[in-house]
Amino acid sequence: MSDAVSFQQINQILELTDELEINREWVEIPLGAESPGVVRKLDNGKLEIIVDADVPFEEWLGALESKVRAVFEVDA
């Protein structure tokens, strides 16, 4: 995985959050991947999704939905 997140990858992430009915304005996706990746709710209420630099993107994306759901279950 590259350290840069492509616009195609961002679109794939946003398609997933769209399916979960999360408004795109409430999703922050940094353009740089990090190790480890992070999915968390920020103090301002937005969802931050940082792509994992060490995991192949398709594999990481496959696990993203459960990570997003877990963030919102904690807040419920």
VMD Tcl script that draws the C-alpha trace (Angstrom):
set ca {
  {0.00 0.00 0.00}
  {1.24 3.45 -0.88}
  {1.36 6.21 1.73}
  {-1.00 8.27 -0.46}
  {-4.73 7.61 -0.69}
  {-6.04 7.92 -4.24}
  {-9.26 9.67 -5.22}
  {-10.57 6.31 -6.47}
  {-9.96 4.82 -3.01}
  {-11.65 7.80 -1.35}
  {-14.65 7.28 -3.61}
  {-14.82 3.60 -2.59}
  {-14.76 4.60 1.08}
  {-17.47 7.21 0.52}
  {-19.63 4.69 -1.34}
  {-19.48 2.49 1.74}
  {-20.36 5.34 4.11}
  {-23.18 6.32 1.72}
  {-24.59 2.80 2.08}
  {-24.48 3.27 5.85}
  {-26.37 6.57 5.40}
  {-23.55 8.70 6.79}
  {-23.54 12.20 5.32}
  {-20.34 12.81 3.35}
  {-19.88 16.17 5.07}
  {-19.40 14.26 8.34}
  {-16.63 12.03 6.99}
  {-12.96 13.04 7.03}
  {-10.47 10.97 5.05}
  {-6.88 12.20 5.22}
  {-4.93 11.90 1.96}
  {-2.09 10.08 3.70}
  {-2.28 6.47 4.84}
  {-0.82 5.59 8.25}
  {0.16 2.53 10.18}
  {-1.99 1.51 11.85}
  {-5.10 2.83 10.14}
  {-7.78 4.40 12.33}
  {-11.56 4.68 12.33}
  {-12.83 6.98 15.06}
  {-15.33 9.65 15.92}
  {-13.72 13.05 16.40}
  {-14.63 15.53 19.14}
  {-16.58 17.56 16.55}
  {-18.77 14.51 15.82}
  {-17.24 13.74 12.44}
  {-16.05 10.28 11.45}
  {-12.33 10.10 10.68}
  {-11.18 7.25 8.49}
  {-7.43 6.85 8.07}
  {-6.43 4.17 5.58}
  {-3.97 1.58 6.90}
  {-0.64 1.85 5.06}
  {0.38 -1.76 5.81}
  {-2.74 -3.63 4.69}
  {-3.70 -4.07 1.02}
  {-6.48 -1.55 0.31}
  {-9.11 -4.06 -0.85}
  {-8.54 -6.17 2.27}
  {-8.71 -3.09 4.49}
  {-11.86 -1.85 2.73}
  {-13.51 -5.24 3.29}
  {-13.16 -4.76 7.05}
  {-14.13 -1.09 7.09}
  {-17.89 -1.47 7.47}
  {-17.59 -3.39 10.73}
  {-15.12 -0.81 12.07}
  {-17.46 2.07 11.22}
  {-20.41 0.27 12.80}
  {-18.35 -0.39 15.94}
  {-17.61 3.33 16.31}
  {-21.31 4.16 16.27}
  {-22.28 1.28 18.57}
  {-19.93 2.66 21.23}
  {-21.73 6.02 21.02}
  {-25.24 4.54 21.09}
}
mol new
graphics top color blue
foreach p $ca { graphics top sphere $p radius 0.5 }
foreach p [lrange $ca 0 end-1] q [lrange $ca 1 end] { graphics top cylinder $p $q radius 0.2 }
display resetview
